Amino acid sequence: MNYCMAEQENIWESYKVIIQRLRLYVDNPFVAREGGFADEDNSQLYCLREGLVNLCAHTDYFSPMHPTIRVFDNRIEFQNPGTFIVGIDEVKAHNVSLPRNPTIINLFRYARLSENAGYGIDKIAKWKELTGSDVTFETTLLYSTVSYFLPSKGGQKGGQKGGQKTTDRLLTILASEPTISRKKLSQVLGISPSAIQKHIKKLKDNGTLIRIGGAKGGWWKVVK
């Protein structure tokens, strides 16, 4: 994890900030349209979103331990104080829904950001189908952990297909967070700063990317 999020006023504001950061770590194929808008495939993000909603709804807020989301090189880890109220196998088999904080889960359901009656576990588990990487559930008496393992980034370092995938992710990130630094892009994409610079130069040369302003205080505009 590179840095901690500033404290927000409430759970809803925290959710909005966190989900914008999580989108940087998943594939969101970018198809630019007129005016710089784009259609994105958020399938992987939906899996993470369901994990985030569950973290908010199932946290033991009276525990001295805090809920945490940590991003490692090979996984994204959601850790909650408190054990799972219902075993994961029981949830999978019978679609049991028993949130620790029903009012919070109702908030997210009202906003259409959560599944009903235990089906959220299916959305989380779909991560493996979409990425080919595992998602695991662990629980102890003190805390519970859901880990989304990230696809290997090795295939992105060579070849036209891998390079195009990196370019697509780069455009998606710049469209959603235009002030992001090259250093942060390097960390998110798992490639060197010099490789980031090469991708950016190519996109600028073909007119796909424009820099507005200087190195400090400037931002990127995806134009097509």
SVG drawing of the C-alpha trace seen along z (x, -y; Angstrom):
<svg xmlns="http://www.w3.org/2000/svg" viewBox="-34 -25 47 51">
<polyline fill="none" stroke="black" stroke-width="0.4" points="0.0,0.0 1.5,-3.3 -0.5,-5.8 -3.5,-6.0 -6.7,-7.7 -7.6,-10.9 -10.5,-10.4 -13.9,-11.1 -17.1,-12.4 -19.1,-9.2 -19.2,-5.7 -20.8,-6.8 -18.0,-9.4 -15.4,-6.8 -17.0,-4.4 -16.9,-6.9 -13.2,-7.7 -12.1,-4.1 -14.0,-2.8 -12.3,-5.4 -8.9,-4.2 -9.7,-0.5 -10.7,-1.1 -7.0,-1.8 -6.1,1.8 -8.6,3.6 -9.0,3.8 -11.5,1.2 -11.3,1.4 -11.4,-2.1 -13.4,-3.1 -13.3,-6.9 -16.3,-8.7 -17.0,-12.2 -16.2,-14.7 -13.8,-12.4 -16.5,-10.2 -16.0,-6.5 -17.8,-3.2 -16.0,-0.9 -16.3,2.7 -16.6,2.6 -17.0,6.3 -13.9,6.6 -14.7,3.4 -18.1,4.8 -16.4,7.7 -14.3,5.3 -17.3,3.1 -19.3,6.0 -16.3,6.7 -16.2,3.1 -19.9,3.0 -19.6,6.2 -16.7,4.7 -18.8,1.7 -21.9,3.8 -20.1,6.6 -17.5,4.7 -17.6,4.8 -17.5,1.1 -17.1,1.6 -13.9,3.5 -10.6,1.7 -9.3,3.0 -10.1,1.0 -11.3,2.3 -8.5,2.0 -8.0,2.3 -4.4,3.1 -3.0,3.3 0.0,5.6 1.9,6.5 -0.1,9.7 -3.5,9.1 -6.0,6.6 -6.9,7.5 -10.1,6.5 -9.8,7.1 -12.6,6.7 -12.6,6.8 -14.9,9.7 -15.5,13.2 -17.9,14.1 -21.4,14.4 -22.3,17.1 -19.7,19.5 -18.8,18.9 -19.7,22.5 -23.2,22.0 -23.6,18.7 -22.6,20.3 -24.9,23.3 -28.0,21.6 -27.7,17.9 -27.9,16.8 -27.7,13.1 -27.1,12.0 -25.2,8.6 -23.8,7.4 -25.1,3.9 -28.4,4.2 -29.0,0.5 -25.8,0.0 -26.5,2.8 -29.9,1.3 -28.3,-2.0 -26.2,-0.4 -29.2,1.7 -31.2,-1.5 -28.5,-3.0 -28.4,0.2 -24.8,0.9 -25.3,4.2 -26.9,7.6 -29.8,9.1 -30.1,12.2 -26.5,13.4 -26.0,13.2 -23.2,10.8 -20.9,13.7 -21.5,14.9 -20.4,11.5 -17.2,11.6 -16.4,15.2 -16.9,14.2 -13.4,12.5 -11.8,15.9 -13.8,16.3 -13.0,12.8 -9.3,12.7 -8.2,16.3 -6.9,15.5 -8.2,16.7 -10.3,14.9 -10.0,16.4 -12.0,16.0 -10.4,16.5 -11.8,15.9 -10.6,16.1 -12.2,15.1 -10.6,11.6 -10.9,10.7 -12.0,11.8 -10.1,11.4 -11.2,11.5 -8.2,11.5 -8.5,10.8 -5.4,12.1 -4.2,10.0 -3.5,11.4 0.2,11.6 1.5,8.5 4.3,10.3 2.4,10.6 2.1,6.9 5.8,6.3 6.3,7.6 4.4,8.3 1.8,6.2 -1.2,7.7 0.4,7.1 1.5,3.6 -2.0,2.7 -3.5,4.0 -1.2,1.7 -2.1,-1.2 -5.8,-0.6 -5.4,-0.5 -3.2,-3.7 -5.9,-5.6 -8.6,-4.4 -6.6,-5.5 -5.8,-8.9 -9.4,-9.5 -10.6,-8.8 -7.7,-10.4 -6.1,-13.0 -3.7,-14.4 -2.1,-11.1 1.7,-11.1 4.0,-9.0 5.4,-7.4 1.9,-6.3 1.1,-5.1 4.3,-3.0 3.2,-1.4 -0.4,-0.7 0.6,0.8 3.6,2.7 6.0,1.3 9.0,-1.0 8.7,-4.8 10.7,-4.8 8.1,-2.4 5.3,-4.8 7.1,-7.7 7.3,-5.7 3.6,-4.9 2.7,-8.6 5.0,-9.8 3.4,-7.5 -0.1,-8.6 0.8,-12.3 2.4,-11.8 -0.7,-10.2 -3.0,-12.8 -4.7,-10.5 -3.3,-12.3 -2.8,-16.0 -1.1,-17.6 -2.9,-20.6 -0.6,-22.8 2.9,-22.1 4.5,-19.2 3.1,-20.7 -0.6,-21.5 -1.3,-20.1 -3.5,-17.3 -4.0,-14.8 -6.8,-15.0 -7.8,-11.9 -9.1,-13.3 -10.0,-10.2"/>
</svg>
